[in-house]
């Protein structure tokens, strides 16, 4: 059975990006307080994203 969670590494592989890029997408701009990648889901647990949230975000943005 597939886990409902994805790590930063799995998320990076899903989007074909580096882990550093995924961490940047998840971070907030100090001046505005907004996420650097608008709409990117917050982790459900420390370092784990919900798979359905990541997949739906990927469908919205149509990356690659």
Secondary structure, 3 states (H helix, E strand, C coil): CCCCEEEHHHHHHHHCCCHHHHHHHHCECCCCCCECCCCCCCCCECCEEEHHHHHHHHHHHCCC
